[in-house]
Amino acid sequence: MIRMSLAALLTMTGLAAAAEPAATVRELNRGLVAGETFAYDPALVRVPVGGSVRFEPTDKGHNVTPIASLWPAGVPPLNVPFNSEATATFDRPGVYPVQCTPHTGLGMVALIVVGDADMDEFAAKAASAPGLTPKARAKLGVLAGAAGRS
Ligand SMILES: [Cu+2]
């Protein structure tokens, strides 16, 4: 019931549900890196244009929201409510940074890279974008660097 209504919601916002997710991002209370708390796993996802990402509330108390100052212009925001599973499809190339509302200050952010994207340009924007906590900004820089090398 929840999944159906959420799928309808995502379709309304232009992010349609997909049957075959290209990637799954788990929401965790403990990151895979020693000492890291509250993390998406993986925090860096690459999908082709038209690819989809499934968000899985492995641990409770997390959500997925856009980092507004870095979200691609003209693309409806992606919002996955707390403790909800959702699949979003990305139809336009670009870099889509997301955060967990209560844990962005602890660096709970992720990057979804769709198609070919200029990671140097994104990293430069992230370095000066307003409204980012220091840990979120630092992690976005690391993720953008990793994406640029892959
Ligand atoms: Cu969280």
Residues whose N, C-alpha, C, O or C-beta is under 5 A from the ligand:
A	BS01	CU	F38 G61 H62 N63 C100 H103 M108
